[in-house]
Every structure is written in C-alpha cells, then in structure tokens.
C-alpha cells in the first residue's frame, strides 16, 4: 500500500523541479568585448577594430538618416 504513495510523491517532486533557464550563447561582439577588456596579447588590436567598426556603423546610420529625409 505504501508503494503507490511513494511513487506518487516521487512523481510530484520530479514534476515540480525545474531546470534553471539556459543562458543564451554570447554574440561575437560580446566575445570580442571580453577579449578586448583582457590583458591578453592582441587585446588592444581587438579594441581598435571594435572602435573602427563602431565608427563605420555610426557613419552608415548618419548616411541612412540623411537619405531618408529626402
């Protein structure tokens, strides 16, 4: 008579347990930011490349906004 109650209790405990939400994988930008912030050799080059990419993206955004006005 005890076995069904034990099985029911185990099933309830198993059903209530939930796994923690999985973290989404890092984007390439996030990975590069981590490398750029480190003291690894070449980190300053990664920071410079990100600065250039950000500057180019800002330039493109300004050009796009100007073209939308006309």
C-alpha positions in Angstrom: 0.0 0.0 0.0 2.9 2.3 0.6 4.5 1.9 -2.8 1.8 3.8 -4.8 2.2 6.8 -2.4 5.9 6.8 -2.7 5.7 6.7 -6.5 3.1 9.5 -6.5 5.4 11.6 -4.2 8.4 11.0 -6.3 6.4 11.9 -9.5 5.2 15.1 -7.9 8.7 16.1 -6.7 10.0 15.3 -10.2 7.3 17.3 -11.9 7.8 20.4 -9.7 11.6 20.5 -10.2 12.5 22.8 -13.0 15.9 23.4 -14.5 17.3 26.9 -14.4 16.9 28.9 -17.6 19.7 28.4 -20.0 21.8 31.5 -20.8 21.8 32.4 -24.5 25.1 32.0 -26.2 27.4 35.0 -26.4 27.4 37.0 -29.6 30.6 37.6 -31.5 30.5 41.2 -30.3 30.3 40.1 -26.7 33.1 37.7 -27.1 35.3 40.4 -28.7 34.5 42.8 -25.9 35.6 40.2 -23.3 38.9 39.6 -25.2 39.4 43.4 -25.7 38.9 44.0 -22.0 41.5 41.4 -21.1 45.2 41.7 -20.8 45.9 39.1 -23.5 48.4 39.9 -26.3 46.5 41.5 -29.1 43.6 42.8 -27.0 44.4 46.4 -27.9 44.0 45.3 -31.6 40.6 43.9 -30.8 39.6 47.2 -29.1 40.9 49.2 -32.1 38.9 47.0 -34.5 35.8 47.5 -32.5 36.3 51.2 -32.4 36.6 51.3 -36.2 33.5 49.1 -36.6 31.5 51.3 -34.3 32.7 54.4 -36.2 31.7 52.9 -39.5 28.3 51.8 -38.2 27.7 55.3 -36.9 28.7 56.8 -40.2 26.3 54.4 -42.1 23.5 55.3 -39.7 24.0 59.1 -40.3 24.1 58.5 -44.1 20.9 56.4 -43.9 19.1 59.1 -41.8 20.1 61.8 -44.3 18.9 59.7 -47.2 15.5 59.1 -45.5 15.0 62.9 -45.1 15.0 63.5 -48.9 
